[in-house]
Amino acid sequence: MELTALAVTAITNFILAGETFFVSGLLFARSKSPRSAAWFWQIALLLLAISALIGGIDHGFFEVFGQTPARKTIQHINWLFLGLLTLFVFLTAARQFFKPPLRNVLYIIAGVQLVLYTILSLMTESFLVVIVNYAPVMLLMLVMTIKGLRERTGSWAMVAGIIISFAASGVQAAGLDVFSPFDRDSLYHFGMMAAVVCFYVASAPMKTNGQSE
């Protein structure tokens, strides 16, 4: 039986989820203070794993029946997890690269952003709201990571991971479907698998102390 592109998309989603659950588990096993950059980052990767798992369930068991109310529900649930993922990436950047009082201001902005995003994501059927919410935060992380390379608060692994994730998103947005049965979504998942490895390596220089600094 030949695998369809949708089946391959679901399978690669599950593989990405499994990899990211494993990586986040390794990070949770490390000693760190609550609300440190490393603590926020491990939660961000856990949320990425949950989102990938939900995506696999969506593509494998719901999308095959079309845009039903059940599929719309699971999509919006996934979007909410992506909003939480964005929040914890934002908190990671704020904790790793900024000091009070600006750090505290960024915490507030991150919270307000999550509230606004949650409202908008529940009111729309467009994935664009997810991209508009997520992309600026990842750009902030990229810029601050590059800036932090000299002070060793950033890492080349994080730079590589973010660039790979942007490239994978670009392939997905461009609709590159010439490698059947690996469609745009499957190629995005392969890119994210590589990015997750980079994100794990990038956790090494992250601050593990809490709010005292």
C-alpha positions as CSV (number, residue, x, y, z in Angstrom):
1,M,0.0,0.0,0.0
2,E,1.4,3.3,-1.1
3,L,1.7,6.0,1.5
4,T,-0.1,9.2,0.7
5,A,1.5,12.6,1.3
6,L,-0.9,13.2,4.2
7,A,0.1,9.9,5.8
8,V,3.8,10.8,5.5
9,T,3.0,14.3,7.0
10,A,1.4,12.6,10.0
11,I,4.3,10.1,10.4
12,T,7.0,12.8,10.3
13,N,4.9,14.9,12.8
14,F,5.0,11.9,15.2
15,I,8.8,11.4,14.7
16,L,9.4,15.1,15.4
17,A,7.2,14.9,18.5
18,G,9.1,11.8,19.7
19,E,12.5,13.5,19.2
20,T,11.4,16.7,20.9
21,F,9.8,14.9,23.9
22,F,13.2,13.0,24.3
23,V,15.2,16.2,24.1
24,S,12.9,18.1,26.5
25,G,13.2,15.2,28.9
26,L,17.0,15.4,28.8
27,L,16.7,19.1,29.6
28,F,14.2,18.6,32.5
29,A,16.7,16.1,34.0
30,R,19.3,18.9,34.4
31,S,19.5,20.8,37.6
32,K,18.3,24.4,37.3
33,S,16.5,27.1,39.2
34,P,12.8,27.9,38.5
35,R,12.3,30.9,36.1
36,S,15.9,30.7,34.8
37,A,16.5,30.9,31.1
38,A,17.2,27.2,30.9
39,W,14.0,26.5,32.9
40,F,11.9,28.5,30.5
41,W,13.6,26.9,27.5
42,Q,12.9,23.3,28.6
43,I,9.2,24.2,28.8
44,A,9.3,25.8,25.3
45,L,10.7,22.6,23.9
46,L,8.1,20.5,25.7
47,L,5.4,22.7,24.2
48,L,6.9,22.2,20.8
49,A,6.7,18.4,21.4
50,I,3.1,18.6,22.4
51,S,2.2,20.7,19.4
52,A,4.0,18.3,17.1
53,L,2.0,15.4,18.6
54,I,-1.3,17.2,18.2
55,G,-0.3,18.0,14.6
56,G,0.3,14.3,13.9
57,I,-3.1,13.4,15.4
58,D,-4.7,16.1,13.3
59,H,-3.1,15.1,10.0
60,G,-3.5,11.4,10.7
61,F,-7.0,11.1,12.1
62,F,-8.9,14.4,11.4
63,E,-7.7,16.1,8.2
64,V,-8.6,13.0,6.1
65,F,-12.3,13.8,6.8
66,G,-12.0,17.4,5.6
67,Q,-12.5,20.7,7.5
68,T,-15.0,19.3,10.0
69,P,-15.8,21.0,13.3
70,A,-13.7,18.4,15.1
71,R,-10.7,19.2,12.9
72,K,-11.2,23.0,13.5
73,T,-11.3,22.3,17.2
74,I,-8.0,20.3,17.3
75,Q,-6.4,23.0,15.1
76,H,-7.3,25.7,17.5
77,I,-6.0,23.6,20.4
78,N,-2.7,23.3,18.6
79,W,-2.6,27.0,18.0
80,L,-3.1,27.7,21.7
81,F,-0.1,25.5,22.4
82,L,1.9,27.4,19.8
83,G,0.9,30.5,21.6
84,L,2.3,29.1,24.9
85,L,5.4,28.0,23.0
86,T,5.9,31.6,21.8
87,L,5.4,32.9,25.3
88,F,8.2,30.7,26.8
89,V,10.6,31.5,24.0
90,F,10.0,35.2,24.7
91,L,10.5,34.5,28.5
92,T,13.7,32.6,27.7
93,A,15.1,35.6,25.6
94,A,14.1,38.1,28.3
95,R,15.8,36.1,31.1
96,Q,18.9,35.2,29.1
97,F,19.7,38.6,27.5
98,F,18.1,41.4,29.5
99,K,18.4,42.7,33.1
100,P,15.8,44.4,35.3
101,P,13.9,46.7,34.9
102,L,13.7,46.0,31.1
103,R,13.4,42.3,31.7
104,N,10.3,42.8,33.8
105,V,8.8,45.0,31.1
106,L,9.4,42.3,28.6
107,Y,7.7,39.7,30.9
108,I,4.6,42.0,30.9
109,I,4.7,42.4,27.2
110,A,5.0,38.6,26.7
111,G,1.9,38.1,28.9
112,V,-0.1,40.7,27.1
113,Q,0.9,39.2,23.8
114,L,-0.3,35.8,24.8
115,V,-3.7,37.2,25.9
116,L,-4.2,39.1,22.6
117,Y,-3.0,36.1,20.6
118,T,-5.4,33.8,22.4
119,I,-8.3,36.0,21.6
120,L,-7.4,36.4,17.9
121,S,-6.6,32.7,17.4
122,L,-10.0,31.8,18.7
123,M,-11.7,34.3,16.4
124,T,-10.0,33.4,13.1
125,E,-9.5,30.4,10.9
126,S,-6.2,31.7,9.4
127,F,-2.8,30.3,10.4
128,L,-1.4,33.7,9.7
129,V,-2.2,34.8,13.2
130,V,0.2,32.1,14.5
131,I,3.0,33.3,12.2
132,V,2.5,36.9,13.1
133,N,2.7,36.0,16.8
134,Y,5.6,33.6,16.5
135,A,8.0,35.2,14.0
136,P,8.9,38.5,15.8
137,V,9.7,36.6,19.0
138,M,12.0,34.2,17.1
139,L,13.6,37.2,15.4
140,L,14.2,38.7,18.8
141,M,15.8,35.5,20.0
142,L,18.0,35.4,16.8
143,V,19.2,39.0,17.1
144,M,19.9,38.8,20.8
145,T,21.7,35.4,20.4
146,I,24.0,36.8,17.7
147,K,24.6,39.9,19.9
148,G,25.4,37.6,22.8
149,L,27.9,35.5,21.0
150,R,30.7,37.8,22.1
151,E,29.6,37.7,25.8
152,R,29.0,33.9,25.5
153,T,25.3,34.3,26.4
154,G,24.4,33.3,22.9
155,S,25.5,30.2,20.9
156,W,26.0,29.3,17.3
157,A,23.8,26.3,17.8
158,M,20.8,28.6,18.6
159,V,21.6,30.7,15.5
160,A,21.7,27.6,13.4
161,G,18.5,26.2,14.9
162,I,16.5,29.4,14.3
163,I,17.8,29.8,10.7
164,I,17.0,26.2,9.9
165,S,13.5,26.6,11.4
166,F,13.0,29.8,9.3
167,A,14.2,28.0,6.2
168,A,11.9,25.0,6.9
169,S,9.0,27.4,7.3
170,G,9.9,29.1,4.0
171,V,9.8,25.8,2.2
172,Q,6.4,25.1,3.8
173,A,5.1,28.5,2.9
174,A,6.4,28.3,-0.7
175,G,4.3,25.1,-1.2
176,L,7.3,22.9,-2.3
177,D,5.5,19.7,-3.2
178,V,7.8,18.2,-5.8
179,F,9.2,15.3,-3.7
180,S,6.1,13.2,-3.5
181,P,5.1,11.8,-1.1
182,F,7.1,14.2,0.9
183,D,5.1,17.4,0.6
184,R,5.8,20.9,2.1
185,D,4.7,19.8,5.6
186,S,6.9,16.7,5.7
187,L,9.9,18.8,4.5
188,Y,9.1,21.3,7.2
189,H,9.1,18.5,9.8
190,F,12.5,17.2,8.6
191,G,13.9,20.7,8.9
192,M,12.5,21.1,12.4
193,M,14.1,17.7,13.4
194,A,17.5,19.2,12.6
195,A,16.5,22.5,14.4
196,V,15.6,20.6,17.6
197,V,19.1,19.1,17.7
198,C,20.5,22.6,17.5
199,F,18.1,23.9,20.2
200,Y,19.2,21.1,22.5
201,V,22.9,22.0,22.0
202,A,22.0,25.7,22.4
203,S,20.7,25.0,25.9
204,A,24.3,24.5,27.3
205,P,25.2,28.2,27.7
206,M,21.8,29.2,29.0
207,K,21.6,30.7,32.5
208,T,20.4,28.2,35.1
209,N,20.0,30.6,38.0
210,G,16.7,32.1,38.8
211,Q,15.5,35.7,39.4
212,S,18.3,36.7,41.8
213,E,20.6,38.0,39.2
